[in-house]
Amino acid sequence: MPNIKIFSGSSHRELSHKIADRLGMELGKVVTKKFSNQETCVEIGESVRGEDVYIVQSGCGEINDNLMELLIMINACKIASASRVTAVIPCFPYARQDKKDKSRAPISAKLVANMLSVSGADHIITMDLHASQIQGFFDIPVDNLYAEPAVLKWIKENIPEWKNCTIVSPDAGVSPREPWQTLTF
């Protein structure tokens, strides 16, 4: 695939390798490290001039470190003249803080959206946002993909008694759907 480069942040290198393998590509060269004062340092190890860059970095695990690494990677690619930078964020950080539910509470998901835009992201690809309203926090395109079809397929293929299973959500906000709409086998 000409003019496309895929880079991996440190949060999910295995996922990044699987994506690159699926596309028949190699991951781009990038080195991430910490300075002695714990600042994140990112070095893009190849030219991205005029390229369509995809950066895969999840917002799980060490959330703040992973988010900062992503922001720096996006910015490094933009200032190195990448044509377009797409952040692939399977687990969007701070997504549960998507509304002001009490006085003096932040809307942290909006802050993350602003930081991604300001860092230079041109497009966001994420999965199963906590609330669809988060897409409205961006001034750039956001594709919110849904894991449900793939999860249901995996359940049917790997759990012999799948018809007798119950799937539970971690909180009521995850799925505002009616009970009969929750999952369709």
LUMTIMAR-773581 format. One record per atom (N, C-alpha, C, O): residue number from 1; atom name; x negated, y negated, z. Coordinates in Angstrom, 2 decimals. Layout:
BEGIN
nr/atom/px/py/pz
NUM/CA/X/Y/Z
...
END
This chain:
BEGIN
nr/atom/px/py/pz
1/N/-0.85/1.18/0.00
1/CA/0.00/0.00/0.00
1/C/-0.89/-1.24/0.00
1/O/-1.51/-1.56/1.02
2/N/-0.97/-1.92/-1.10
2/CA/-1.84/-3.08/-1.19
2/C/-1.34/-4.25/-0.35
2/O/-0.13/-4.42/-0.16
3/N/-2.26/-5.04/0.14
3/CA/-1.99/-6.27/0.89
3/C/-1.28/-6.05/2.21
3/O/-0.67/-6.98/2.73
4/N/-1.33/-4.84/2.76
4/CA/-0.75/-4.58/4.07
4/C/-1.83/-4.07/5.00
4/O/-2.62/-3.20/4.62
5/N/-1.86/-4.59/6.20
5/CA/-2.79/-4.11/7.23
5/C/-1.98/-3.86/8.49
5/O/-1.09/-4.64/8.84
6/N/-2.29/-2.76/9.17
6/CA/-1.64/-2.43/10.43
6/C/-2.70/-2.42/11.52
6/O/-3.74/-1.76/11.39
7/N/-2.43/-3.15/12.58
7/CA/-3.34/-3.19/13.73
7/C/-2.59/-2.68/14.95
7/O/-1.37/-2.81/15.06
8/N/-3.35/-2.11/15.86
8/CA/-2.77/-1.60/17.09
8/C/-3.28/-2.39/18.27
8/O/-4.48/-2.64/18.41
9/N/-2.35/-2.78/19.13
9/CA/-2.74/-3.28/20.43
9/C/-3.08/-2.08/21.30
9/O/-3.00/-0.94/20.84
10/N/-3.44/-2.31/22.53
10/CA/-3.88/-1.21/23.39
10/C/-2.73/-0.50/24.10
10/O/-2.96/0.50/24.78
11/N/-1.51/-0.98/23.96
11/CA/-0.40/-0.38/24.71
11/C/0.03/0.98/24.21
11/O/0.42/1.84/25.00
12/N/-0.04/1.21/22.90
12/CA/0.47/2.46/22.33
12/C/-0.31/2.85/21.08
12/O/0.23/2.86/19.98
13/N/-1.57/3.16/21.25
13/CA/-2.40/3.51/20.09
13/C/-1.87/4.75/19.37
13/O/-1.94/4.84/18.15
14/N/-1.35/5.71/20.12
14/CA/-0.83/6.93/19.50
14/C/0.33/6.61/18.55
14/O/0.39/7.13/17.44
15/N/1.24/5.76/18.99
15/CA/2.35/5.35/18.12
15/C/1.83/4.64/16.88
15/O/2.29/4.91/15.77
16/N/0.87/3.76/17.05
16/CA/0.29/3.04/15.92
16/C/-0.34/4.00/14.92
16/O/-0.18/3.83/13.71
17/N/-1.06/5.00/15.42
17/CA/-1.67/6.00/14.53
17/C/-0.60/6.78/13.78
17/O/-0.76/7.06/12.60
18/N/0.50/7.13/14.46
18/CA/1.58/7.86/13.79
18/C/2.23/7.02/12.70
18/O/2.56/7.53/11.63
19/N/2.40/5.74/12.95
19/CA/2.98/4.83/11.94
19/C/2.04/4.75/10.73
19/O/2.47/4.89/9.59
20/N/0.77/4.52/11.01
20/CA/-0.21/4.42/9.91
20/C/-0.28/5.73/9.12
20/O/-0.31/5.71/7.89
21/N/-0.31/6.85/9.82
21/CA/-0.35/8.16/9.14
21/C/0.87/8.35/8.26
21/O/0.77/8.82/7.13
22/N/2.04/7.98/8.79
22/CA/3.29/8.13/8.04
22/C/3.26/7.32/6.75
22/O/3.82/7.73/5.73
23/N/2.59/6.17/6.81
23/CA/2.49/5.30/5.64
23/C/1.27/5.63/4.77
23/O/1.06/5.00/3.73
24/N/0.48/6.60/5.19
24/CA/-0.72/6.96/4.45
24/C/-1.79/5.88/4.51
24/O/-2.51/5.66/3.53
25/N/-1.89/5.22/5.64
25/CA/-2.83/4.11/5.80
25/C/-3.73/4.35/7.00
25/O/-3.47/5.22/7.83
26/N/-4.80/3.58/7.07
26/CA/-5.68/3.58/8.24
26/C/-5.34/2.34/9.07
26/O/-4.93/1.31/8.53
27/N/-5.51/2.46/10.37
27/CA/-5.34/1.28/11.22
27/C/-6.48/0.30/10.98
27/O/-7.61/0.69/10.72
28/N/-6.15/-0.99/11.05
28/CA/-7.17/-2.02/10.92
28/C/-8.11/-2.01/12.11
28/O/-7.76/-1.54/13.19
29/N/-9.29/-2.55/11.89
29/CA/-10.30/-2.59/12.96
29/C/-10.02/-3.77/13.89
29/O/-9.95/-4.92/13.45
30/N/-9.88/-3.46/15.15
30/CA/-9.68/-4.49/16.16
30/C/-10.33/-4.01/17.46
30/O/-10.27/-2.84/17.81
31/N/-10.95/-4.94/18.15
31/CA/-11.55/-4.64/19.45
31/C/-10.87/-5.54/20.47
31/O/-10.82/-6.76/20.31
32/N/-10.36/-4.92/21.52
32/CA/-9.79/-5.69/22.63
32/C/-10.59/-5.36/23.87
32/O/-10.93/-4.21/24.13
33/N/-10.89/-6.38/24.63
33/CA/-11.65/-6.19/25.86
33/C/-11.27/-7.28/26.85
33/O/-10.55/-8.22/26.53
34/N/-11.77/-7.13/28.04
34/CA/-11.53/-8.12/29.09
34/C/-12.87/-8.75/29.46
34/O/-13.88/-8.07/29.61
35/N/-12.85/-10.07/29.61
35/CA/-14.02/-10.74/30.15
35/C/-14.07/-10.47/31.66
35/O/-13.12/-9.94/32.23
36/N/-15.17/-10.81/32.29
36/CA/-15.32/-10.53/33.72
36/C/-14.26/-11.25/34.56
36/O/-13.96/-10.81/35.68
37/N/-13.70/-12.33/34.05
37/CA/-12.65/-13.04/34.79
37/C/-11.24/-12.52/34.45
37/O/-10.24/-13.11/34.83
38/N/-11.19/-11.39/33.71
38/CA/-9.96/-10.69/33.31
38/C/-9.20/-11.35/32.16
38/O/-8.08/-10.93/31.85
39/N/-9.79/-12.37/31.51
39/CA/-9.18/-12.91/30.30
39/C/-9.27/-11.87/29.19
39/O/-10.23/-11.11/29.10
40/N/-8.24/-11.85/28.35
40/CA/-8.19/-10.92/27.23
40/C/-8.96/-11.49/26.05
40/O/-8.82/-12.66/25.71
41/N/-9.78/-10.65/25.44
41/CA/-10.53/-11.04/24.25
41/C/-10.15/-10.09/23.12
41/O/-10.16/-8.87/23.30
42/N/-9.83/-10.63/21.96
42/CA/-9.47/-9.83/20.79
42/C/-10.37/-10.23/19.64
42/O/-10.55/-11.41/19.36
43/N/-10.93/-9.23/18.97
43/CA/-11.75/-9.47/17.78
43/C/-11.17/-8.64/16.64
43/O/-11.19/-7.41/16.69
44/N/-10.66/-9.31/15.61
44/CA/-10.17/-8.63/14.42
44/C/-11.40/-8.30/13.58
44/O/-12.16/-9.20/13.20
45/N/-11.61/-7.01/13.29
45/CA/-12.86/-6.56/12.69
45/C/-12.88/-6.49/11.18
45/O/-13.77/-5.85/10.61
46/N/-11.93/-7.13/10.51
46/CA/-11.91/-7.12/9.05
46/C/-11.10/-8.30/8.55
46/O/-10.34/-8.92/9.30
47/N/-11.27/-8.61/7.29
47/CA/-10.57/-9.75/6.71
47/C/-9.07/-9.48/6.61
47/O/-8.64/-8.39/6.22
48/N/-8.29/-10.49/6.97
48/CA/-6.83/-10.41/6.81
48/C/-6.33/-11.52/5.88
48/O/-5.12/-11.73/5.75
49/N/-7.25/-12.21/5.25
49/CA/-6.88/-13.33/4.37
49/C/-5.89/-12.87/3.31
49/O/-6.16/-11.93/2.56
50/N/-4.74/-13.54/3.25
50/CA/-3.72/-13.25/2.25
50/C/-2.97/-11.94/2.48
50/O/-2.17/-11.55/1.63
51/N/-3.21/-11.25/3.58
51/CA/-2.60/-9.94/3.85
51/C/-1.28/-10.07/4.62
51/O/-1.04/-11.06/5.32
52/N/-0.46/-9.06/4.46
52/CA/0.77/-8.91/5.23
52/C/0.40/-8.02/6.42
52/O/0.21/-6.81/6.26
53/N/0.29/-8.61/7.60
53/CA/-0.23/-7.92/8.79
53/C/0.91/-7.48/9.70
53/O/1.84/-8.23/9.98
54/N/0.80/-6.24/10.17
54/CA/1.72/-5.68/11.16
54/C/0.92/-5.34/12.41
54/O/-0.09/-4.63/12.34
55/N/1.36/-5.86/13.54
55/CA/0.69/-5.58/14.82
55/C/1.65/-4.80/15.69
55/O/2.74/-5.28/16.02
56/N/1.24/-3.59/16.07
56/CA/2.08/-2.73/16.91
56/C/1.61/-2.87/18.35
56/O/0.47/-2.54/18.68
57/N/2.49/-3.36/19.19
57/CA/2.17/-3.54/20.62
57/C/3.46/-3.52/21.41
57/O/4.36/-4.32/21.16
58/N/3.55/-2.63/22.36
58/CA/4.76/-2.51/23.16
58/C/4.68/-3.40/24.38
58/O/3.60/-3.80/24.82
59/N/5.84/-3.71/24.92
59/CA/5.92/-4.53/26.12
59/C/6.15/-3.69/27.35
59/O/6.87/-4.10/28.26
60/N/5.55/-2.52/27.40
60/CA/5.69/-1.68/28.59
60/C/4.32/-1.48/29.21
60/O/3.32/-1.97/28.69
61/N/4.28/-0.78/30.32
61/CA/3.00/-0.57/31.00
61/C/2.55/-1.85/31.67
61/O/3.28/-2.44/32.47
62/N/1.36/-2.28/31.34
62/CA/0.83/-3.55/31.88
62/C/1.44/-4.69/31.06
62/O/0.80/-5.24/30.16
63/N/2.68/-5.03/31.38
63/CA/3.48/-5.92/30.54
63/C/2.78/-7.24/30.25
63/O/2.67/-7.64/29.09
64/N/2.33/-7.92/31.27
64/CA/1.73/-9.24/31.05
64/C/0.45/-9.16/30.23
64/O/0.24/-9.99/29.35
65/N/-0.40/-8.18/30.52
65/CA/-1.63/-8.01/29.74
65/C/-1.31/-7.66/28.29
65/O/-1.92/-8.20/27.37
66/N/-0.35/-6.76/28.09
66/CA/0.02/-6.36/26.73
66/C/0.63/-7.52/25.95
66/O/0.36/-7.68/24.77
67/N/1.46/-8.31/26.62
67/CA/2.06/-9.47/25.95
67/C/0.98/-10.47/25.56
67/O/0.98/-10.97/24.43
68/N/0.08/-10.77/26.46
68/CA/-0.99/-11.73/26.16
68/C/-1.87/-11.22/25.03
68/O/-2.27/-12.00/24.16
69/N/-2.18/-9.94/25.04
69/CA/-2.98/-9.34/23.97
69/C/-2.28/-9.50/22.62
69/O/-2.90/-9.84/21.62
70/N/-0.97/-9.25/22.61
70/CA/-0.19/-9.40/21.37
70/C/-0.23/-10.84/20.88
70/O/-0.45/-11.08/19.69
71/N/0.00/-11.78/21.76
71/CA/-0.01/-13.19/21.37
71/C/-1.36/-13.59/20.78
71/O/-1.42/-14.30/19.77
72/N/-2.44/-13.14/21.40
72/CA/-3.78/-13.47/20.92
72/C/-4.03/-12.80/19.57
72/O/-4.62/-13.41/18.68
73/N/-3.60/-11.55/19.41
73/CA/-3.79/-10.86/18.13
73/C/-3.03/-11.56/17.01
73/O/-3.56/-11.74/15.91
74/N/-1.79/-11.97/17.28
74/CA/-1.01/-12.69/16.27
74/C/-1.74/-13.97/15.88
74/O/-1.91/-14.25/14.69
75/N/-2.16/-14.72/16.87
75/CA/-2.82/-15.99/16.60
75/C/-4.14/-15.80/15.86
75/O/-4.46/-16.56/14.95
76/N/-4.90/-14.76/16.24
76/CA/-6.17/-14.48/15.56
76/C/-5.93/-14.19/14.08
76/O/-6.69/-14.65/13.23
77/N/-4.90/-13.44/13.78
77/CA/-4.59/-13.11/12.38
77/C/-4.12/-14.35/11.61
77/O/-4.50/-14.55/10.46
78/N/-3.29/-15.17/12.25
78/CA/-2.79/-16.38/11.57
78/C/-3.93/-17.35/11.26
78/O/-4.00/-17.89/10.16
79/N/-4.81/-17.57/12.24
79/CA/-5.89/-18.53/11.98
79/C/-6.95/-17.95/11.06
79/O/-7.81/-18.68/10.56
80/N/-6.91/-16.61/10.83
80/CA/-7.80/-15.97/9.85
80/C/-7.11/-15.88/8.49
80/O/-7.56/-15.13/7.62
81/N/-6.04/-16.65/8.30
81/CA/-5.35/-16.80/7.02
81/C/-4.54/-15.60/6.56
81/O/-4.41/-15.36/5.36
82/N/-3.98/-14.84/7.51
82/CA/-3.04/-13.78/7.12
82/C/-1.84/-14.46/6.46
82/O/-1.40/-15.52/6.90
83/N/-1.32/-13.85/5.43
83/CA/-0.18/-14.40/4.72
83/C/1.07/-14.37/5.60
83/O/1.84/-15.33/5.65
84/N/1.25/-13.25/6.30
84/CA/2.43/-13.08/7.14
84/C/2.06/-12.12/8.26
84/O/1.35/-11.14/8.04
85/N/2.55/-12.39/9.47
85/CA/2.29/-11.52/10.62
85/C/3.62/-11.06/11.21
85/O/4.46/-11.86/11.61
86/N/3.78/-9.73/11.24
86/CA/4.96/-9.12/11.83
86/C/4.54/-8.41/13.10
86/O/3.64/-7.57/13.09
87/N/5.20/-8.74/14.20
87/CA/4.95/-8.07/15.48
87/C/5.95/-6.94/15.62
87/O/7.16/-7.16/15.62
88/N/5.44/-5.72/15.75
88/CA/6.27/-4.53/15.97
88/C/6.22/-4.26/17.46
88/O/5.21/-3.81/17.99
89/N/7.35/-4.54/18.14
89/CA/7.41/-4.48/19.60
89/C/8.50/-3.49/20.01
89/O/9.64/-3.90/20.24
90/N/8.16/-2.19/20.11
90/CA/9.20/-1.21/20.42
90/C/9.97/-1.49/21.71
90/O/11.18/-1.26/21.79
91/N/9.28/-1.97/22.71
91/CA/9.94/-2.30/23.99
91/C/9.70/-3.79/24.25
91/O/8.60/-4.19/24.63
92/N/10.73/-4.60/24.03
92/CA/10.58/-6.06/24.11
92/C/10.40/-6.51/25.56
92/O/11.26/-6.24/26.40
93/N/9.28/-7.19/25.88
93/CA/9.03/-7.60/27.26
93/C/10.00/-8.67/27.75
93/O/10.37/-9.58/27.01
94/N/10.39/-8.55/28.99
94/CA/11.28/-9.49/29.67
94/C/12.69/-9.53/29.09
94/O/13.42/-10.50/29.29
95/N/13.07/-8.48/28.37
95/CA/14.39/-8.45/27.73
95/C/15.53/-8.44/28.74
95/O/16.63/-8.89/28.43
96/N/15.28/-7.95/29.92
96/CA/16.35/-7.90/30.93
96/C/16.64/-9.29/31.52
96/O/17.66/-9.49/32.18
97/N/15.73/-10.22/31.29
97/CA/15.94/-11.59/31.78
97/C/16.43/-12.44/30.61
97/O/15.75/-13.35/30.15
98/N/17.65/-12.11/30.15
98/CA/18.19/-12.70/28.93
98/C/19.28/-13.73/29.18
98/O/19.87/-14.26/28.24
99/N/19.56/-14.01/30.44
99/CA/20.58/-15.02/30.75
99/C/20.29/-15.62/32.11
99/O/19.56/-15.06/32.93
100/N/20.88/-16.77/32.33
100/CA/20.72/-17.46/33.60
100/C/21.83/-16.97/34.52
100/O/22.98/-17.40/34.41
101/N/21.48/-16.08/35.43
101/CA/22.51/-15.47/36.28
101/C/22.61/-16.11/37.66
101/O/23.51/-15.78/38.43
102/N/21.69/-17.00/37.98
102/CA/21.79/-17.76/39.21
102/C/21.03/-19.07/39.05
102/O/20.26/-19.24/38.11
103/N/21.26/-19.95/39.95
103/CA/20.65/-21.26/39.86
103/C/19.13/-21.17/39.96
103/O/18.59/-20.40/40.76
104/N/18.46/-21.96/39.17
104/CA/17.00/-22.03/39.08
104/C/16.36/-20.75/38.55
104/O/15.16/-20.55/38.72
105/N/17.14/-19.88/37.94
105/CA/16.59/-18.66/37.34
105/C/16.14/-18.94/35.91
105/O/16.81/-19.67/35.18
106/N/15.01/-18.38/35.51
106/CA/14.54/-18.59/34.14
106/C/15.24/-17.65/33.17
106/O/15.81/-16.63/33.57
107/N/15.19/-17.99/31.91
107/CA/15.62/-17.08/30.84
107/C/14.32/-16.64/30.17
107/O/13.92/-17.17/29.13
108/N/13.67/-15.67/30.79
108/CA/12.32/-15.27/30.38
108/C/12.27/-14.67/28.99
108/O/11.25/-14.81/28.31
109/N/13.33/-14.01/28.55
109/CA/13.34/-13.46/27.19
109/C/13.22/-14.59/26.16
109/O/12.58/-14.41/25.13
110/N/13.83/-15.72/26.42
110/CA/13.73/-16.88/25.53
110/C/12.31/-17.44/25.53
110/O/11.79/-17.84/24.49
111/N/11.68/-17.46/26.71
111/CA/10.30/-17.92/26.81
111/C/9.38/-17.02/25.97
111/O/8.50/-17.52/25.27
112/N/9.57/-15.70/26.06
112/CA/8.76/-14.77/25.26
112/C/9.01/-15.01/23.77
112/O/8.06/-14.99/22.98
113/N/10.25/-15.23/23.38
113/CA/10.57/-15.52/21.98
113/C/9.82/-16.77/21.52
113/O/9.24/-16.79/20.43
114/N/9.83/-17.80/22.34
114/CA/9.12/-19.04/22.00
114/C/7.62/-18.79/21.86
114/O/6.99/-19.28/20.92
115/N/7.05/-18.03/22.79
115/CA/5.60/-17.77/22.74
115/C/5.23/-16.99/21.49
115/O/4.21/-17.27/20.86
116/N/6.05/-16.01/21.11
116/CA/5.76/-15.25/19.89
116/C/5.80/-16.14/18.66
116/O/4.95/-16.03/17.78
117/N/6.78/-17.03/18.60
117/CA/6.88/-17.95/17.46
117/C/5.70/-18.91/17.42
117/O/5.10/-19.12/16.37
118/N/5.37/-19.48/18.57
118/CA/4.28/-20.45/18.63
118/C/2.94/-19.80/18.32
118/O/2.06/-20.45/17.74
119/N/2.77/-18.54/18.69
119/CA/1.49/-17.86/18.42
119/C/1.29/-17.64/16.92
119/O/0.16/-17.45/16.47
120/N/2.39/-17.67/16.15
120/CA/2.27/-17.55/14.70
120/C/3.03/-16.38/14.09
120/O/2.92/-16.16/12.88
121/N/3.79/-15.63/14.89
121/CA/4.55/-14.51/14.33
121/C/5.56/-15.03/13.30
121/O/6.22/-16.04/13.52
122/N/5.66/-14.32/12.20
122/CA/6.62/-14.66/11.15
122/C/7.86/-13.78/11.19
122/O/8.88/-14.11/10.60
123/N/7.76/-12.65/11.89
123/CA/8.84/-11.66/11.88
123/C/8.63/-10.76/13.09
123/O/7.50/-10.46/13.47
124/N/9.72/-10.33/13.70
124/CA/9.67/-9.41/14.84
124/C/10.48/-8.17/14.49
124/O/11.59/-8.27/13.96
125/N/9.92/-7.00/14.78
125/CA/10.66/-5.75/14.69
125/C/10.65/-5.15/16.09
125/O/9.58/-4.92/16.67
126/N/11.82/-4.89/16.64
126/CA/11.92/-4.34/17.98
126/C/12.99/-3.26/18.01
126/O/13.62/-2.98/16.99
127/N/13.19/-2.66/19.17
127/CA/14.17/-1.58/19.28
127/C/15.04/-1.77/20.50
127/O/14.57/-2.13/21.58
128/N/16.32/-1.51/20.31
128/CA/17.28/-1.44/21.41
128/C/17.12/-2.59/22.42
128/O/16.90/-2.36/23.61
129/N/17.25/-3.80/21.92
129/CA/17.20/-4.95/22.82
129/C/18.24/-4.79/23.93
129/O/19.32/-4.25/23.72
130/N/17.90/-5.27/25.09
130/CA/18.81/-5.20/26.24
130/C/20.14/-5.87/25.93
130/O/21.19/-5.40/26.37
131/N/20.10/-6.95/25.19
131/CA/21.31/-7.65/24.75
131/C/21.04/-8.25/23.38
131/O/19.97/-8.80/23.13
132/N/22.02/-8.13/22.48
132/CA/21.81/-8.62/21.12
132/C/21.61/-10.13/21.06
132/O/21.06/-10.64/20.08
133/N/22.03/-10.85/22.09
133/CA/21.86/-12.31/22.11
133/C/20.39/-12.71/22.05
133/O/20.08/-13.84/21.66
134/N/19.48/-11.83/22.41
134/CA/18.05/-12.15/22.38
134/C/17.62/-12.49/20.96
134/O/16.74/-13.33/20.77
135/N/18.22/-11.87/19.95
135/CA/17.87/-12.20/18.56
135/C/18.12/-13.68/18.29
135/O/17.40/-14.28/17.49
136/N/19.10/-14.26/18.93
136/CA/19.41/-15.68/18.75
136/C/18.41/-16.61/19.40
136/O/18.45/-17.81/19.16
137/N/17.50/-16.08/20.21
137/CA/16.48/-16.90/20.86
137/C/15.36/-17.26/19.89
137/O/14.54/-18.13/20.18
138/N/15.33/-16.60/18.73
138/CA/14.24/-16.79/17.77
138/C/14.65/-17.70/16.63
138/O/15.82/-17.76/16.26
139/N/13.66/-18.40/16.07
139/CA/13.84/-19.17/14.84
139/C/13.20/-18.45/13.66
139/O/13.11/-18.99/12.56
140/N/12.76/-17.22/13.90
140/CA/12.17/-16.37/12.85
140/C/13.02/-15.10/12.77
140/O/13.77/-14.81/13.70
141/N/12.91/-14.35/11.67
141/CA/13.71/-13.12/11.54
141/C/13.35/-12.08/12.61
141/O/12.18/-11.87/12.93
142/N/14.39/-11.43/13.14
142/CA/14.22/-10.36/14.12
142/C/15.04/-9.17/13.64
142/O/16.23/-9.29/13.39
143/N/14.39/-8.02/13.53
143/CA/15.09/-6.78/13.22
143/C/15.15/-5.95/14.49
143/O/14.12/-5.51/15.00
144/N/16.35/-5.74/15.00
144/CA/16.58/-4.93/16.19
144/C/17.03/-3.54/15.73
144/O/18.19/-3.35/15.35
145/N/16.11/-2.58/15.76
145/CA/16.42/-1.23/15.33
145/C/17.04/-0.44/16.49
145/O/16.82/-0.76/17.66
146/N/17.81/0.58/16.15
146/CA/18.49/1.38/17.16
146/C/17.93/2.80/17.18
146/O/17.84/3.45/16.13
147/N/17.56/3.27/18.35
147/CA/16.99/4.61/18.51
147/C/18.06/5.69/18.52
147/O/17.75/6.86/18.32
148/N/19.30/5.32/18.75
148/CA/20.36/6.31/18.93
148/C/20.42/7.39/17.85
148/O/20.49/8.57/18.21
149/N/20.39/7.07/16.56
149/CA/20.46/8.15/15.56
149/C/19.32/9.16/15.68
149/O/19.54/10.37/15.58
150/N/18.10/8.68/15.90
150/CA/16.96/9.59/16.03
150/C/17.04/10.39/17.32
150/O/16.69/11.57/17.34
151/N/17.48/9.75/18.39
151/CA/17.61/10.45/19.68
151/C/18.66/11.55/19.57
151/O/18.44/12.67/20.03
152/N/19.79/11.24/18.98
152/CA/20.85/12.24/18.83
152/C/20.38/13.42/17.98
152/O/20.68/14.57/18.29
153/N/19.66/13.13/16.92
153/CA/19.12/14.20/16.07
153/C/18.18/15.09/16.87
153/O/18.24/16.31/16.78
154/N/17.29/14.46/17.66
154/CA/16.34/15.22/18.46
154/C/17.08/16.08/19.48
154/O/16.73/17.25/19.67
155/N/18.09/15.53/20.13
155/CA/18.86/16.28/21.13
155/C/19.50/17.50/20.49
155/O/19.41/18.61/21.02
156/N/20.14/17.31/19.35
156/CA/20.81/18.42/18.66
156/C/19.83/19.51/18.24
156/O/20.16/20.70/18.27
157/N/18.62/19.11/17.84
157/CA/17.64/20.07/17.36
157/C/16.85/20.75/18.48
157/O/16.29/21.83/18.28
158/N/16.79/20.13/19.66
158/CA/15.89/20.62/20.70
158/C/16.55/21.05/22.01
158/O/15.89/21.66/22.85
159/N/17.82/20.76/22.20
159/CA/18.51/21.14/23.42
159/C/19.65/22.08/23.04
159/O/20.67/21.64/22.49
160/N/19.48/23.37/23.33
160/CA/20.48/24.35/22.90
160/C/21.89/24.06/23.41
160/O/22.86/24.25/22.68
161/N/22.03/23.61/24.61
161/CA/23.36/23.35/25.20
161/C/23.71/21.86/25.13
161/O/24.28/21.31/26.07
162/N/23.37/21.21/24.01
162/CA/23.56/19.76/23.92
162/C/25.01/19.34/24.10
162/O/25.26/18.22/24.55
163/N/25.95/20.17/23.76
163/CA/27.37/19.80/23.89
163/C/27.78/19.68/25.35
163/O/28.82/19.09/25.65
164/N/27.00/20.24/26.26
164/CA/27.31/20.18/27.69
164/C/26.45/19.15/28.42
164/O/26.40/19.16/29.65
165/N/25.77/18.28/27.69
165/CA/24.87/17.30/28.29
165/C/25.59/15.99/28.59
165/O/26.60/15.65/27.97
166/N/25.05/15.27/29.54
166/CA/25.50/13.92/29.85
166/C/24.29/12.99/29.75
166/O/23.23/13.29/30.29
167/N/24.46/11.89/29.07
167/CA/23.39/10.90/28.95
167/C/23.78/9.70/29.80
167/O/24.88/9.17/29.69
168/N/22.85/9.27/30.66
168/CA/23.13/8.21/31.62
168/C/22.27/7.00/31.30
168/O/21.09/7.13/30.99
169/N/22.87/5.83/31.37
169/CA/22.17/4.57/31.14
169/C/21.59/4.07/32.47
169/O/22.19/4.30/33.52
170/N/20.44/3.39/32.43
170/CA/19.87/2.88/33.68
170/C/20.68/1.75/34.32
170/O/20.60/1.54/35.53
171/N/21.45/1.03/33.52
171/CA/22.33/0.01/34.10
171/C/23.48/-0.27/33.14
171/O/23.42/0.09/31.96
172/N/24.51/-0.91/33.65
172/CA/25.71/-1.16/32.85
172/C/25.45/-2.13/31.69
172/O/26.15/-2.09/30.68
173/N/24.45/-3.00/31.82
173/CA/24.17/-3.98/30.79
173/C/23.57/-3.40/29.53
173/O/23.61/-4.05/28.48
174/N/23.03/-2.21/29.60
174/CA/22.38/-1.61/28.43
174/C/23.38/-1.33/27.33
174/O/23.08/-1.55/26.15
175/N/24.55/-0.87/27.70
175/CA/25.52/-0.50/26.69
175/C/26.88/-1.09/27.00
175/O/27.63/-0.53/27.80
176/N/27.20/-2.21/26.39
176/CA/28.49/-2.83/26.65
176/C/29.63/-2.16/25.90
176/O/30.77/-2.64/25.93
177/N/29.34/-1.04/25.22
177/CA/30.35/-0.36/24.43
177/C/31.37/0.34/25.33
177/O/31.11/0.62/26.49
178/N/32.52/0.60/24.74
178/CA/33.54/1.37/25.44
178/C/33.06/2.81/25.59
178/O/32.27/3.27/24.77
179/N/33.52/3.54/26.62
179/CA/33.04/4.91/26.83
179/C/33.19/5.81/25.62
179/O/32.32/6.64/25.37
180/N/34.26/5.67/24.85
180/CA/34.44/6.56/23.70
180/C/33.51/6.19/22.55
180/O/33.40/6.96/21.60
181/N/32.85/5.05/22.62
181/CA/31.92/4.64/21.57
181/C/30.48/4.93/21.95
181/O/29.58/4.72/21.13
182/N/30.23/5.39/23.15
182/CA/28.88/5.50/23.66
182/C/27.98/6.33/22.76
182/O/26.99/5.80/22.24
183/N/28.28/7.60/22.56
183/CA/27.47/8.43/21.68
183/C/28.38/9.29/20.85
183/O/29.36/9.84/21.35
184/N/28.07/9.41/19.59
184/CA/28.86/10.25/18.71
184/C/27.98/11.39/18.21
184/O/27.02/11.17/17.47
185/N/28.31/12.59/18.61
185/CA/27.50/13.75/18.21
185/C/28.00/14.28/16.90
185/O/27.46/15.25/16.38
END
